[in-house]
Each structure stands twice: as structure tokens, then as C-alpha cells.
Amino acid sequence: MRNLFQQLIIFLCCISFSAQAQDSLQINSLAASFLKQTKLPGLSLAVAKGGNVIYAKGFGFYNVEDNRPMLPSTRIRTASVAKVLTATALGRLATEGLIDFDTPIKNYIPYINDTYANLTVRQLAGHTSGLKHRPSKGGHQNRQYNTIRETLEIIDAPLLFEPGTDYKYSSAAFNILAAVIEGASGMLYADYMQTQVFEPLNIKQTSPENINELTDMDAAIYLLKNGKLKRDKPTNDSYKIPGASFRSTPSDLVKLMNAYTGQGFISKEVVKDMFTSNRLPNGEMTQVGIAWRSSFDIFGNRVIEHAGSWLGARTVLVYYPDKDLSISLMVNAQCPLLIEETAHIFAQFFINENQDIPKVTLNKEVQVLYNSKKGQKKHLGNIFLDDGQGILSTDIKGYLASNSVIQLKNGFVLCTMYGLFFMEMDANIEGNVYAYYTMNKRNPIEEEPLLELSALD
């Protein structure tokens, strides 16, 4: 009996290992199709579950000219994902009772401009403060800023609206929040981030970017425009470090979520507050709390996330609170990528583990209804699949003319120049293709699809 039990355990382990190996091959295939269709230089991906990094891999190149492969350890610009790094420090300080999200910031920053003195952390971090997105004064990219206070000197524009009454995305707000961190903690912002956030969370490869100190561990930056990739020169972004200018890795970013998962770094009460959407006076929910955006993925899962786009970077960090799973994608190029949906699709390999389905083979002419801003238009196409992989071709001009299709465990994915789009399709070849961003108030599958497919007789 004991031998039989041991054999059963070995058998089950073999099945699990085989399924994981198959998932790994599919991820490789999907990443290769993604890079081919988007024409991007490189992609770095990491996943954490239960507080541990369970997957980290690089695809493509961090330096195309020298054929240097993207590695999990390659540091990429965070772009606006930096905002949730700063927000994590705010959450820690709130847990310790050193700041209150609704107290005027003049209590923490004695030198703050009178225009901004009565703004609150909640308004600044939730983009309801009325601050402009970036400084009004020109030339801020042509100098090195060595202190947070220096960066506040270039933020002097009048507020766009009465604080708390509207929503306007602002990176400049996070410079002021960094000053709040300094005032509340008695430490310099960079020092607080390193010793009070990064070190306790075992985040080892993340730091403010200094373009004069880049190494071979830092990815070259690229711009993808009109389907053409070109290398860019690093810009001096020291004027906006707290909101957009760290260097990091996906592995470090998913570790950040350990601050929010009930281990005490940020209290449960503060986490709930940070993840709760702000409500405007007209009743509208902004889908943004303390920096974090609340949304839904195409599979109906609640997600907490933040993405970034800047010179040389397109990035995202997604947390599935009901799955205790985090995923981060980083690309070393500025590009028009639907990175949230792309990350949600990659995440399915780790949410729906050990779930095997028969691979589809077919070759069918289809009618394609294209729902664009100009309205709906009828087109023709063909879908070809061989063992779960193939092509959707249409007579739509542009990026939807021909794209790879890969079967997932719970649907299909269309690999386009704008990222991965979820595609549902039944046995009768009836289906839809969806394209979406973030801050969805409901499952995107309830919205109008990008494409509607139906088999032709």
C-alpha cells in the first residue's frame, strides 16, 4: 500500500511538472509572437505568488545594437510605476501614524507654496488636487536636480480646479508627496525609500535614475514610432523622480506588493484605504485611490494596478488581491502598447495552472465586424489554427490585417502591434476580440468588442 501511495505521488508530480513545462513553452511562444508583432526590442516579465517570486525571465534584447539579451536582472525605466513606489512609502508612514491622508500638507512641508498649502495627500496621490501634469517652466530637462525641494521650485502653476472636485493626472503632485515624506520622516526622500521601503521588502535593484551613473545592468532606451524602432538618448529626468524616474526590474516590482499583503508593513486598514477609489462631488468614482488604480481584467478578476509610459519605457505592475498574485511587465521602449491587457493575459498562465484543454485546428472563412470610433463596418477574413496556433487575416487596412493567434486555457489571444488582445470563440466560430486599457468599472467583456467574428457558410 505504501509503495502504491508513493507511486501515486510521483505520478501526480510528473503531471504537474509536465503542465508547468507546457506553460513555460507557451509563455515563450507568446512572448516571441508579442515581440515580433510589436517590433519592440525587449520584454522583461516577473510573477510573484504568496509573497515569493515564482517566475522571472527576459525576452529579446536590452541592447539591440550589441545583441545583448534582456535578463531578469536588467534594470529598465519605471516611468509612472514610480508613483506606486512613492505611494508605498506614504502607506508605511500612515501605518506608523506619521501622516494622515486628509491633513493639509503644510503640516509636513513648512516651505510649501501658499497655493498648494491646503492640499492633502489624498488629493495629490489621487490626482484630484488640480495640479498640472508637468511643470510649466521650460528647460527642466536640461539640468540635474539634487534635492526634492529644488524640484518644487519649478512647480508654480495655478490650480486647474478646486481641489477634490475633478480628476486630472499629475506627475508633479508626486514631487510634493516626496516632500511630505521628507517632512514626516525627517529623512531625505531617496534615503527613506532605500532604508525604509526597499531594504525591508528585499528590493535590491531599484533606485532613482541618474543618467551619469548607468551601467551594463541598465537597458538602452528606444522609441517605437510608426512601426520603426530607433535608439534614444537618455533624458535627465531628475526633476520627476518620485513620479516617473526610477530604474527597476519586474522582480523588484512584484516584491513591492509584499507591503500590502497582510504582513504588517502597511496595515490592513491603510491598504483598504489606499486601494479604495476616490469619489468626486458628482458621485463619479475616479477608480484611483492613493496612486493605485482599481480595475477589472477581461476574465472578471479585480485588479489593482499602475502603468507607465515615458521615453524608453512602457511598464506595468498588476496585483490580483483575490489570488495573492502579482505580475509586472517592463519594455525598454516608448510605444503605444495596451500593456494592462497584455499583462492580464500573461497572468492567466499562473492563475489557471494545471488546466489542460484540447488544442484547436481549423481553417475557416469569417465575417468580421470592426467597431471603430467611426462606427461599425463589415469585413471579410480567415482564421487558421493548427494545434492551437495560427493566423487571423482580414481585409481591414492597417494593424488588424494579419496577426498571430495563440490558444490559451480559457480562450485565445490575438498578438498585435499594440499588444495582446483577448479573443473568445466557440465551437461554431462565433467570437469577439477585445482591446482595453485600465480603470475599468466592470469586466471589459461587457463592453463593445473591437472585432466580432462569425463563420461564413
N, C-alpha and C positions, 0 to 999 in steps of 0.2 A: 504493500500500500504506500509506504514511504517513497519507494522508487517511482511509483506511478505519479505521486504528487510532485516530485522533483522534475519528472519529465514534462508534466503539465506546465510548471513554472517556466521551464526552459522554452517550451513551445510558445507560450504567451509572450515571453521576452523577445523571441525571434520575430513574432508577428509585429510587435511594437517597433523593433529595430528596423524591420523592413518598411513599415509605414513611414517612419521618420526619414529613412533614406530616400523613399519615393518623394516625400515632401521637399527634401533638400534639392533633389533633381528638378522638381517643378519650380521651386524658387529660383534656381539657377536659370532655367529656361525663361521664366517670366522676366527676370532682371535683364537677360540678354535681349529679349524682344523689346523691353522698355527702352534700353539704351539705343537699340537700332532704330526704333520708330521716332524717338525724340531727338536723336543725334546729339545727345548730351555726352560729356567726357567721362563722368564717373558718378557712381552712386554708392553710398555707404548706408548700411542698414543694421539696426540692432533691436532686439526684443528682450524684455525682462518680464518674468512672471514670478509671483510670490516673493518679490524682492531681489531676485537673482537674475543676472544676465544669462539668458539661455541660448541666444543666437547673436552673432556679430560677424558681418562679412562685408567686404568691399568688392565692387564690380567696376570694370572699366579702368580708367586712368585718372590719377590726381595730377599728373603732368603728361599731357598728350605728346608734346614735342620730344620728350626724352623717354617715352614709353614706360613711365613709372606707374605701376598698378596701384589702384586705390586699395588701401588697407583699412581694417577696422580702427587702427590707431592714427590714421591720417586726420589731422585737425582741419576743419572746414569752418568758414564764417557762419556764425549762428543766424545772422540777420535778426529779425524781430523775435525769434525764440529767446533772445536775451531778456526779453521782458518778463518771462516766467522765471528766469534765474533771479532777477531782482525781486519779483513777487514772492519768491520763496523766502528771501531774507525778510521781507515785510511780515510774512506769516510767522516766522520764527520770533521776531520782535513782538508781535501781537500776543503770541503764546506766552512770552515772558512778561507780558504786561507793560512793555516799554513803549508801545504805541497803541493808539486807538484809531481805527479806520475812519472815524467820523469826527475827529478833533481837528480844528484848523491847523494847518501846517506851520503857522507862525510860532506855535508852541515848540516846534522842533528846529526851526530854521530862523534864528533871530534876524538874519540879514536879508530875508526874502523880500522881493519887490512887493510894495503895498498892493499892487494889482492882484497878486496871487496869494496874499497872506491868509485869506479865509477859505481857501480851497482845502479839501480834505483828501486823505489818502484814497478813500473810496472813489471820489470823483476823478482823481488823477489816474489811478490804476484801472478804472472802468471806462475811461475815455468820455466822461460826461463833464469835464472841467471847463470846456470852452477854449482850451489852448489849441493853437495851430499845431499842425503835424510836425513841422520842422522850423528852425529859427528863421526869422525874417532877414536878418543881416547876411549879406553875401560874404564869400571868402572864408567861411568857417571850415572848409575842407582843405585849406592851404596852410594850416598851422597845427602844431601839436598842443593839445590841452593836457596839462599835468594834474589838474585838480577838478573836482566836481564844481566847486564854486566858480572857477573860471568859465565853465560851460553855461552856468546860469546867467552870466553877463550878456550872452547873446540871445537870451530868451526875454524879449521885452514887448512883444506884440499885445495889443488889447485882446480881451477875451471875445470869442466869436458869438457867445450867447450866455445867458445867465446860467451859472453852474448848476448841474443837476437836471436841466430841462431838456437836453438834447444829447445826441451822440456824435462825436467827431474824433476819429482815430488820431492819436498824438504820440509820437516818439519823444518829443520834447518833454512831455509830462514825466517821463521816467528819469530824466536828469534831476528834476525836482524831487522825485521819490528817492533818488540816491542821496540827496542832501538830507532828506528825512532820516534815512538810515544812519547817516553820519551823526546827525544831531541826537538821535535817540540812543545810539550805541556808544558814542564817544570815540568811535574809530573811523579811520578813513574808509570809504566805500570799498575799495579794492581789497584792503586788509580784512574787512568784515566778511566779504564774500569768500575769501580764501580760508580764513581760520574758523569762521562760524557757520559756513554753509558747505563749502566744497570738501574740506577735510573731514568733518563728521559724517558726510554722506559718501566718502570714499571716491570722490570725483577728482581725478588726478591729472586730466589732460585739458582742463578748461581754464582759460584766463582771458583778461582783456586783450584785445588785439593791439599790437604795436608793430606797424609795418617795417620798422627798422630792426626788428628782432625776429623776423620769420626764419624758420629753419626747414630742413628737408622733411620734417614732420607736418608741415603746413601745405595744404593743397594750393596749386596755382589757381587763379580765378579766370573764368571765361564768361563770355556773353554769347547767348544764342539768339540771333535775330534773323527773321525771315528764312529760317532753316539753315543758316550758316553760323558756324562756330568760330569765334575768334578769341584770342587770349587778351585779357585786360590787365592793366596795371593796377596794383592795389592802391586804393584811395585812403587818405588819412581820416579815419572815422572816429578819432578820439573825442570829438565833440558830442558823440551819442553812444558811448559805451554801454550805459545801463539799459538802453532800449534796443540796441541793434548791433553791438560791435564786440562780441567775444569770439574766440576761437574754441571749438569743442569737437567732440566726437559723438556719434549716436549712442555709444555705450555709456558715456558720461551722462547724456541727457536722460536716458531711461532710468539711470540710478537716481536722478533728481526726484523721481516720483516716490522714493522711499521716505521722503519728508512728509508725504501726505497719506501714508497707508497705515495709520494707527500705531506707529512705533514711538510716538511721543514727541518727535522733532517739532511738528506742528500739531496742536491739539485738535481733537475731532471737531470741537465747536468752531474753531477758526477755519479748519478745512471746509466745513459745510458753508461757512460764510463766504470764503474765497471762491467756491465753486457755484454759488448762487447768483443768478442773473440779476443785474440792476433793473429796476422798473422806473420808467420815466413818468412824469406827472400825468401824461395822457393815457397811462396804463400799459404802454408798449414795453415789452421785455427786450432788453438790448442783447441778450444771450452772452453777456460778458459780466464776470464778477470782478475779483481782484486780479486783473490781467487775463485770467483763464477764460476761454470761450467754451460754452456748453453747446452741444450739437448732437446729432444722430448720424450714424453711418447707414449705408444702404441696406444693411441686414437688420436694422431696427435696434441696434445696440446704442445705449447712451455713451457719449464720449466727451471727455474734457480735453481740450487741445489748444495749441497755438502754432501758427505757421510763420514763416519769414521769407521775404524776398528782397534781395539787395544785390549790389554789384558783386558778382562771383558766387552767389549763393541762392538756393531755394531749399528751404528746410521745414521740418515739422516734427512736433512731439505730440503724440496721442496717448491718452490714458483711458483705459476701459475700467471704470470703478467696479462694475459688477463682475468682472473677470479677473481683477487684480493683475492686469496685463498692460504693459506699455510698449509702444513701438516708436522708433524715431528713424526718419529718412533724412539724409543730407546729400545735396547735389552741389558740385563746385562750379555752378554756372547760373547766372541770372537768366530766367526763362519763364514763359507763360504756362506753367505747369499746374494742373489740378492736383496738388500734392496731398491734400487731405484724403480725397477719394483713393488715390494711389496707395497711400499708407493703409487705409481701411482694408483694401483688397489684400495687400501683403499680410496683414494681421490675421486674415482668415486661416492661414496655414497653421497658426498657433492656437487659434480658438477652436477650430474644428479638427482636432488631432485624431488620428486613427479612424477616420471616417472615409472609407473607400467606396467608390461608385464606378460602374462600368463606363469606359470611355466611348464617346460617340464618334461614329463615322457616318458621313453623309455628304451629298453633293446636290444642292437644291437651288433653283431659281426662286428669288423672293421679291415681293413688293416692299419698298422701303418708303415710309412716310417720314420726312425730315421736318422736324419742328424747330424753326429758327426764329429770330426776332422779327423777321419779315412775314411770319406765318407758316402754315403747313404746305409742303409741296410733295407730290408723289414722284418717286424714282423707282428704278429697277436695279436689282443686284443679284449676287450669287454668294451663297455661303458653302464653303468646302471645309470639311473636317475629316481628318484621318487619325484615328486613335486619340481624339480629344484635342488635336491641334490643327490649325488651318488658317483660312483667309476669308474675310468678308470684303467683297468688292462691290462697289456701287457706281452709278453714273453721276454721283454728286461730285462737283468740281471741288478741288481742294483737299484738305486733310482727311476727309471721310471716303476718298476714292478707293483706297485699298489699305487694309490693316490686318495685322495678325489677330487670331482668336485662339485663346487657350482655355480649356475646360478647368474649372475649379471644383471643389467638393460640393458647392452649393450654387452653381451657376457657371457662367462663362465670363471672360474678361476680354475686352477689345483694347489692344495696345495701339495707342495713337500718338501723334506728335505732342499732344497736350497731356499725356499721362495715361493711366489705366482707367477705363470706363467699365462699369459693371454691366453685364448683359444677361438677361434672363430669357430662356427659351424652352418651350415644352416639346413634347414628342411630335406635335403637329407642326413644328417650325413656326410657332407663333411666339413673338417675344418683343422685348424692348431693350434699348440701350440708354443708360442714364449718365449724365455728367453733372457734377455738383461741386461746390466749394465747402464752406463751413458755416457755423452758426445757424444750422437748420433747426427749426422749431418742431419739426416732425420728420419721420422717416422720408428720405428723398424719393423712395419708391412710390410715394403718394403724390408726387409732383408729376408734371408733364414730362415724358421721356424725350431724350434727344432724337432717337430713332424708334420707329415702330415697324417690326418685321412681320411679314406673313407669307407663307408659301404660295407660289403660283401653281395652279392645277396643270 
